[in-house]
Amino acid sequence: MPSDTLPETDADAKRLKTTASSSLNKLFRACSDQMRRETLVVLRTKDGPISLSELARTIDGDTEQARMSLVHVHLPMLDALGLVHWNRARESVELATVSREFRGLLDVIEHER
């Protein structure tokens, strides 16, 4: 392993471990809810942004409850975690560029649907 990838001090090692743990916890929190998992899988199949209506319709038949849940809970969380880009004004959303590891997790989620 190249030396430039290793932490130089114990403080660096602790910071890297905390960052990795924090990112992993956020990722698992994002994927702990079925609607968020479905959202990520649907967005993965699209090239570019889609409308809130299309997303809600694909996930749950475009019910008002699904739209409200997406707008007030799921999309803000996924956006804050950097997994999607949610444009409230345009009511559009798209999958953010994600790491190779996260793409692997999406593969597992999609396979388990």
C-alpha positions as CSV (number, residue, x, y, z in Angstrom):
1,M,0.0,0.0,0.0
2,P,1.5,3.4,-0.9
3,S,2.6,5.4,2.1
4,D,0.6,8.5,1.0
5,T,-2.6,6.6,1.8
6,L,-1.7,5.8,5.4
7,P,-2.4,8.2,8.2
8,E,0.7,10.1,9.4
9,T,-0.3,10.3,13.1
10,D,-2.7,8.7,15.6
11,A,-4.9,11.9,15.3
12,D,-5.1,11.4,11.5
13,A,-6.0,7.8,11.9
14,K,-8.7,8.7,14.5
15,R,-10.1,11.4,12.1
16,L,-10.2,9.0,9.2
17,K,-11.9,6.3,11.3
18,T,-14.5,8.8,12.6
19,T,-15.2,10.2,9.0
20,A,-15.6,6.7,7.6
21,S,-17.8,5.6,10.4
22,S,-19.9,8.7,10.1
23,S,-20.3,8.3,6.4
24,L,-21.3,4.7,6.8
25,N,-23.8,5.5,9.5
26,K,-25.4,8.2,7.2
27,L,-25.5,5.7,4.4
28,F,-27.2,3.0,6.5
29,R,-29.6,5.6,7.9
30,A,-30.5,6.7,4.3
31,C,-31.1,3.1,3.3
32,S,-33.0,2.1,6.4
33,D,-36.4,3.2,5.0
34,Q,-38.1,1.5,2.1
35,M,-39.3,4.7,0.4
36,R,-35.7,6.1,0.4
37,R,-34.4,2.8,-1.0
38,E,-37.1,2.8,-3.7
39,T,-36.3,6.5,-4.5
40,L,-32.6,5.7,-5.0
41,V,-33.3,2.7,-7.2
42,V,-35.8,4.7,-9.4
43,L,-33.4,7.6,-9.7
44,R,-30.6,5.2,-10.6
45,T,-32.5,4.2,-13.7
46,K,-33.0,7.7,-15.0
47,D,-30.6,9.9,-17.0
48,G,-30.9,13.3,-15.4
49,P,-33.6,14.9,-13.2
50,I,-37.2,13.6,-13.0
51,S,-40.2,15.4,-11.6
52,L,-41.6,14.8,-8.1
53,S,-44.8,13.6,-9.7
54,E,-43.0,11.0,-11.8
55,L,-41.0,9.8,-8.8
56,A,-44.1,9.6,-6.6
57,R,-46.1,7.8,-9.3
58,T,-43.3,5.3,-9.9
59,I,-42.9,4.5,-6.2
60,D,-46.5,4.6,-4.9
61,G,-49.0,5.6,-7.6
62,D,-48.6,9.3,-7.0
63,T,-50.6,9.4,-3.8
64,E,-50.7,12.7,-1.9
65,Q,-49.3,10.8,1.1
66,A,-46.3,9.6,-1.0
67,R,-45.7,13.2,-2.3
68,M,-45.8,14.7,1.2
69,S,-43.5,12.1,2.6
70,L,-41.0,12.6,-0.2
71,V,-41.1,16.4,0.0
72,H,-41.0,16.7,3.8
73,V,-38.9,13.7,4.9
74,H,-37.1,11.6,2.3
75,L,-35.8,14.0,-0.3
76,P,-34.5,16.5,2.2
77,M,-32.6,13.8,4.0
78,L,-31.2,12.2,0.9
79,D,-30.2,15.7,-0.4
80,A,-28.5,16.6,2.9
81,L,-26.5,13.3,2.7
82,G,-25.4,14.2,-0.8
83,L,-27.1,11.2,-2.4
84,V,-29.6,13.2,-4.5
85,H,-30.0,16.7,-5.8
86,W,-33.4,17.9,-4.8
87,N,-34.6,21.1,-6.4
88,R,-37.7,22.2,-4.4
89,A,-38.5,25.1,-6.7
90,R,-38.7,23.0,-9.8
91,E,-39.9,19.9,-7.9
92,S,-37.2,17.8,-9.6
93,V,-34.7,15.3,-8.3
94,E,-31.8,13.3,-9.6
95,L,-29.2,10.9,-8.2
96,A,-26.0,12.5,-7.2
97,T,-22.6,11.2,-8.3
98,V,-22.0,8.4,-5.8
99,S,-19.0,6.3,-4.9
100,R,-18.3,2.8,-6.2
101,E,-19.1,1.4,-2.8
102,F,-22.5,3.1,-2.8
103,R,-23.2,1.8,-6.3
104,G,-22.5,-1.7,-5.0
105,L,-25.0,-1.2,-2.2
106,L,-27.6,0.1,-4.7
107,D,-27.0,-3.1,-6.7
108,V,-27.8,-5.2,-3.6
109,I,-30.9,-3.1,-2.8
110,E,-32.2,-3.3,-6.4
111,H,-31.6,-7.1,-6.4
112,E,-33.6,-7.5,-3.2
113,R,-36.7,-5.6,-4.5
